[in-house]
Amino acid sequence: MTGPLDPIGQAELLREASGSLLSVAPTGWRELQFTFHSTISVDTAMLLCATGDGEPVPLAPPMKALRLFAKLRGGMYTTGKGAWFTARMIVSSSGSHEVTYDYDSEPEFTPPLVPETFVEDFRHFPRAEENTPAWLRQKFAEAGRSSS
């Protein structure tokens, strides 16, 4: 886990992650779509490349991008709000990028994670009650039942 990142530190990590994604882009690409799902112990990512004909082509995401986004997640943790579970970065062929963060929706892991994984994540990145979505509270309840 990393310490808090100020906006400049966040921007530096995002710039580095964007460069890492650009390094695997094939000739003729138009847009890269990187999706990163994360908990404290499990990360997964998907990278799609839009080519000239518009069809998305899956690419192997660079490990460096995964490490940078894991560091970003820890650095963006906010007391009470928690940490985001999913980040999406879109990189255009002009080199610009957009990033969105999802703090509230259940991340899509295949296979689905055991509830205890989310309990562990909550221990590292606690949230206030009003920032704890219903699906996450359900995971806590399921973890309590399976541990008894």
Contacts in CASP RR format, 6 or more apart in sequence:
PFRMAT RR
TARGET T0000
AUTHOR 0000-0000-0000
METHOD contacts of the structure
MODEL  1
MTGPLDPIGQAELLREASGSLLSVAPTGWRELQFTFHSTISVDTAMLLCA
TGDGEPVPLAPPMKALRLFAKLRGGMYTTGKGAWFTARMIVSSSGSHEVT
YDYDSEPEFTPPLVPETFVEDFRHFPRAEENTPAWLRQKFAEAGRSSS
1 40 0 8 1.000
1 74 0 8 1.000
1 124 0 8 1.000
2 71 0 8 1.000
2 74 0 8 1.000
2 75 0 8 1.000
3 74 0 8 1.000
3 75 0 8 1.000
4 75 0 8 1.000
4 77 0 8 1.000
5 13 0 8 1.000
5 72 0 8 1.000
5 74 0 8 1.000
5 75 0 8 1.000
5 76 0 8 1.000
10 72 0 8 1.000
10 75 0 8 1.000
10 76 0 8 1.000
13 68 0 8 1.000
13 71 0 8 1.000
13 72 0 8 1.000
14 72 0 8 1.000
14 89 0 8 1.000
14 97 0 8 1.000
14 99 0 8 1.000
16 64 0 8 1.000
16 68 0 8 1.000
17 34 0 8 1.000
17 64 0 8 1.000
17 65 0 8 1.000
17 68 0 8 1.000
17 69 0 8 1.000
17 72 0 8 1.000
17 89 0 8 1.000
18 89 0 8 1.000
18 91 0 8 1.000
18 95 0 8 1.000
18 97 0 8 1.000
20 62 0 8 1.000
20 64 0 8 1.000
20 65 0 8 1.000
20 68 0 8 1.000
21 32 0 8 1.000
21 34 0 8 1.000
21 47 0 8 1.000
21 61 0 8 1.000
21 62 0 8 1.000
21 65 0 8 1.000
21 89 0 8 1.000
21 91 0 8 1.000
22 32 0 8 1.000
22 91 0 8 1.000
22 95 0 8 1.000
23 62 0 8 1.000
24 47 0 8 1.000
24 59 0 8 1.000
24 60 0 8 1.000
24 61 0 8 1.000
24 62 0 8 1.000
25 32 0 8 1.000
25 49 0 8 1.000
25 59 0 8 1.000
25 91 0 8 1.000
26 49 0 8 1.000
26 51 0 8 1.000
26 57 0 8 1.000
26 59 0 8 1.000
28 51 0 8 1.000
28 52 0 8 1.000
28 93 0 8 1.000
29 49 0 8 1.000
29 50 0 8 1.000
29 51 0 8 1.000
29 52 0 8 1.000
29 93 0 8 1.000
30 50 0 8 1.000
30 51 0 8 1.000
30 52 0 8 1.000
30 54 0 8 1.000
30 92 0 8 1.000
30 93 0 8 1.000
31 49 0 8 1.000
31 50 0 8 1.000
31 90 0 8 1.000
31 91 0 8 1.000
31 92 0 8 1.000
31 93 0 8 1.000
32 47 0 8 1.000
32 48 0 8 1.000
32 49 0 8 1.000
32 50 0 8 1.000
32 59 0 8 1.000
32 89 0 8 1.000
32 90 0 8 1.000
32 91 0 8 1.000
33 47 0 8 1.000
33 48 0 8 1.000
33 49 0 8 1.000
33 50 0 8 1.000
33 56 0 8 1.000
33 88 0 8 1.000
33 89 0 8 1.000
33 90 0 8 1.000
34 45 0 8 1.000
34 46 0 8 1.000
34 47 0 8 1.000
34 61 0 8 1.000
34 65 0 8 1.000
34 88 0 8 1.000
34 89 0 8 1.000
34 90 0 8 1.000
34 91 0 8 1.000
35 45 0 8 1.000
35 46 0 8 1.000
35 47 0 8 1.000
35 86 0 8 1.000
35 87 0 8 1.000
35 88 0 8 1.000
36 43 0 8 1.000
36 44 0 8 1.000
36 45 0 8 1.000
36 65 0 8 1.000
36 66 0 8 1.000
36 69 0 8 1.000
36 86 0 8 1.000
36 87 0 8 1.000
36 88 0 8 1.000
36 89 0 8 1.000
37 43 0 8 1.000
37 44 0 8 1.000
37 45 0 8 1.000
37 85 0 8 1.000
37 86 0 8 1.000
37 107 0 8 1.000
37 108 0 8 1.000
37 109 0 8 1.000
38 44 0 8 1.000
38 69 0 8 1.000
38 70 0 8 1.000
38 73 0 8 1.000
38 83 0 8 1.000
38 84 0 8 1.000
38 85 0 8 1.000
38 86 0 8 1.000
38 87 0 8 1.000
38 107 0 8 1.000
39 85 0 8 1.000
39 107 0 8 1.000
39 113 0 8 1.000
39 117 0 8 1.000
39 118 0 8 1.000
39 120 0 8 1.000
39 121 0 8 1.000
40 120 0 8 1.000
40 121 0 8 1.000
40 123 0 8 1.000
40 124 0 8 1.000
40 125 0 8 1.000
41 117 0 8 1.000
41 120 0 8 1.000
41 121 0 8 1.000
42 109 0 8 1.000
42 113 0 8 1.000
42 117 0 8 1.000
43 66 0 8 1.000
43 69 0 8 1.000
43 70 0 8 1.000
44 109 0 8 1.000
44 110 0 8 1.000
45 61 0 8 1.000
45 65 0 8 1.000
45 66 0 8 1.000
45 69 0 8 1.000
46 58 0 8 1.000
46 61 0 8 1.000
47 58 0 8 1.000
47 59 0 8 1.000
47 60 0 8 1.000
47 61 0 8 1.000
47 65 0 8 1.000
48 56 0 8 1.000
48 57 0 8 1.000
48 58 0 8 1.000
48 59 0 8 1.000
49 56 0 8 1.000
49 57 0 8 1.000
49 58 0 8 1.000
49 59 0 8 1.000
50 56 0 8 1.000
50 57 0 8 1.000
51 57 0 8 1.000
69 87 0 8 1.000
72 87 0 8 1.000
73 83 0 8 1.000
73 84 0 8 1.000
73 87 0 8 1.000
74 83 0 8 1.000
74 125 0 8 1.000
76 83 0 8 1.000
76 84 0 8 1.000
76 101 0 8 1.000
77 83 0 8 1.000
77 125 0 8 1.000
79 126 0 8 1.000
80 126 0 8 1.000
80 127 0 8 1.000
80 128 0 8 1.000
80 131 0 8 1.000
81 103 0 8 1.000
81 127 0 8 1.000
81 128 0 8 1.000
81 131 0 8 1.000
82 103 0 8 1.000
82 125 0 8 1.000
82 126 0 8 1.000
82 127 0 8 1.000
82 131 0 8 1.000
83 103 0 8 1.000
83 121 0 8 1.000
83 124 0 8 1.000
83 125 0 8 1.000
84 101 0 8 1.000
84 102 0 8 1.000
84 103 0 8 1.000
85 102 0 8 1.000
85 103 0 8 1.000
85 105 0 8 1.000
85 106 0 8 1.000
85 107 0 8 1.000
86 101 0 8 1.000
86 102 0 8 1.000
86 105 0 8 1.000
86 107 0 8 1.000
86 108 0 8 1.000
87 99 0 8 1.000
87 100 0 8 1.000
87 101 0 8 1.000
87 102 0 8 1.000
88 99 0 8 1.000
88 100 0 8 1.000
88 102 0 8 1.000
89 97 0 8 1.000
89 98 0 8 1.000
89 99 0 8 1.000
90 97 0 8 1.000
90 98 0 8 1.000
90 99 0 8 1.000
91 97 0 8 1.000
103 131 0 8 1.000
104 133 0 8 1.000
105 133 0 8 1.000
105 135 0 8 1.000
106 133 0 8 1.000
106 135 0 8 1.000
106 136 0 8 1.000
114 143 0 8 1.000
114 146 0 8 1.000
115 139 0 8 1.000
115 140 0 8 1.000
115 142 0 8 1.000
115 143 0 8 1.000
115 144 0 8 1.000
115 146 0 8 1.000
116 143 0 8 1.000
116 146 0 8 1.000
116 147 0 8 1.000
118 136 0 8 1.000
118 139 0 8 1.000
118 140 0 8 1.000
118 143 0 8 1.000
119 139 0 8 1.000
119 140 0 8 1.000
119 143 0 8 1.000
122 136 0 8 1.000
122 140 0 8 1.000
127 136 0 8 1.000
END
